Amino acid sequence: KLSADVVTFSSAASACSRGTRWDLALCFFTQMRGQCIRPNEFSYGTLISACELGSQWREAIQALRACGTQTLHPSAVVYNATISACAKSTQWQRSLDLFATMLRARHVQPTAISYNASLNACAAAGKWTIALSILDAMPAFKIIPDSTTYGSAISACGEASQ
């Protein structure tokens, strides 16, 4: 007899996520916990990515918090997915709050993707001054802007007609 483990549940949730069925990904995650199978960082990342694709920012934040209450420390990937989930749901302030939390955290370092996700949140809201401040701060953190970074900053300026 085969029994499900964290890899089985995470893989099933990932497949649901790719099929834009965030609700089923959440169901698999709930079943995993109900069977006393401890989620890992990949499990949380998969769930949050599914929430991002389904524009379920509240669930993404709940999953990030749950990850932090375990002995796990949320990784940059988990933070980035949560920032993106909020940005895609027009929750730009929550995106930037998460980004600020990430900057203060000792256990995780923001990546170019973290900055890009935050810039995308600013672009969606037309917050061009904040976007330019984020862009300007990148070299101090030894993050090199790329074409996505510049495109997001330009989009933020364009949305605000600047």
C-alpha positions in Angstrom: 0.0 0.0 0.0 1.3 3.4 -0.9 0.8 6.3 1.4 0.8 10.0 0.6 3.6 12.2 1.9 4.5 15.8 1.7 5.9 15.3 -1.9 2.7 13.7 -3.1 0.5 16.4 -1.7 2.8 19.2 -2.8 2.9 17.7 -6.3 -0.9 17.4 -6.5 -1.3 21.0 -5.3 1.3 22.2 -7.9 -0.6 20.5 -10.7 -3.8 22.2 -9.5 -2.0 25.5 -9.4 -0.8 25.1 -13.0 -4.4 24.3 -13.9 -5.6 27.6 -12.2 -7.4 25.6 -9.5 -6.2 27.4 -6.4 -9.2 26.1 -4.5 -8.1 22.4 -5.1 -4.5 23.3 -4.2 -5.8 24.7 -0.9 -7.9 21.5 -0.5 -4.8 19.3 -0.9 -2.8 21.5 1.5 -5.6 21.2 4.1 -5.8 17.4 3.6 -2.0 17.1 4.1 -2.2 18.9 7.4 -5.3 16.9 8.4 -3.2 13.7 8.0 -0.5 15.2 10.2 1.9 15.6 7.3 4.1 18.6 8.0 4.2 21.0 5.1 7.7 22.1 3.9 8.8 25.3 2.2 8.0 23.9 -1.2 4.4 23.1 0.0 3.9 26.6 1.2 5.5 28.1 -2.0 3.2 25.9 -4.1 0.1 27.0 -2.2 1.0 30.7 -2.3 1.7 30.4 -6.1 -1.7 28.9 -6.5 -3.2 31.7 -4.5 -1.3 34.2 -6.7 -2.7 32.7 -9.9 -6.2 32.7 -8.4 -5.9 36.3 -7.1 -6.4 35.1 -3.5 -4.2 37.5 -1.7 -5.8 36.9 1.8 -5.1 33.1 1.5 -1.5 33.8 0.3 -0.8 36.0 3.4 -2.3 33.4 5.7 -0.1 30.8 4.2 3.0 33.0 4.6 2.1 33.6 8.3 1.5 29.9 8.8 4.9 29.1 7.3 6.5 31.6 9.7 4.8 29.9 12.7 6.4 26.6 11.9 10.1 26.0 12.4 10.4 27.1 8.8 11.5 30.5 7.8 9.8 31.8 4.6 12.3 32.0 1.8 12.6 34.7 -0.8 10.5 32.5 -3.2 7.7 32.3 -0.7 7.8 36.1 0.0 8.0 36.9 -3.7 4.9 34.8 -4.5 3.0 36.5 -1.7 4.1 40.0 -2.8 3.0 39.1 -6.3 -0.3 37.6 -5.1 -1.1 40.9 -3.4 0.1 43.0 -6.4 -2.1 41.1 -8.8 -5.1 41.6 -6.5 -4.5 45.4 -6.4 -3.3 45.2 -2.9 -0.2 47.3 -3.6 0.2 48.6 0.0 0.2 45.0 1.3 2.8 44.1 -1.3 5.1 46.9 -0.2 4.5 46.0 3.5 5.6 42.5 2.8 8.6 43.8 0.9 9.5 46.0 3.8 9.2 43.0 6.2 11.4 41.0 3.9 14.1 43.8 4.0 14.0 43.8 7.8 14.1 40.0 8.1 17.4 38.4 9.1 16.7 35.0 7.6 15.9 36.0 4.0 17.5 38.3 1.5 15.4 40.0 -1.2 16.3 39.1 -4.8 15.9 40.9 -8.0 12.5 39.1 -8.3 11.5 40.6 -4.9 12.3 44.1 -6.2 10.5 43.4 -9.5 7.4 42.1 -7.7 7.3 45.3 -5.6 7.8 47.5 -8.6 4.9 45.6 -10.4 2.7 46.5 -7.4 3.7 50.1 -7.8 3.1 50.0 -11.5 -0.4 48.5 -11.1 -1.3 51.4 -8.7 0.5 54.1 -10.6 2.8 54.8 -7.6 5.7 56.1 -9.7 7.5 57.9 -6.9 7.6 54.8 -4.8 8.7 52.8 -7.8 11.6 55.1 -8.5 12.6 55.0 -4.8 12.7 51.2 -4.9 14.7 51.3 -8.2 17.1 53.8 -6.7 17.7 51.6 -3.6 18.6 48.5 -5.5 22.4 49.1 -5.8 22.7 49.7 -2.1 21.5 46.2 -1.6 23.8 44.9 -4.4 20.8 44.0 -6.6 21.4 44.7 -10.3 18.3 46.0 -12.1 17.4 44.0 -15.2 15.1 44.7 -18.2 12.0 43.6 -16.1 13.0 46.0 -13.4 13.2 48.9 -15.8 10.1 47.9 -17.5 8.1 47.8 -14.3 9.5 51.2 -13.2 8.6 52.7 -16.6 5.1 51.2 -16.3 4.6 52.8 -13.0 5.6 56.2 -14.5 3.3 55.5 -17.5 0.3 54.6 -15.3 0.7 57.9 -13.5 1.4 59.8 -16.8 4.8 60.9 -15.6 
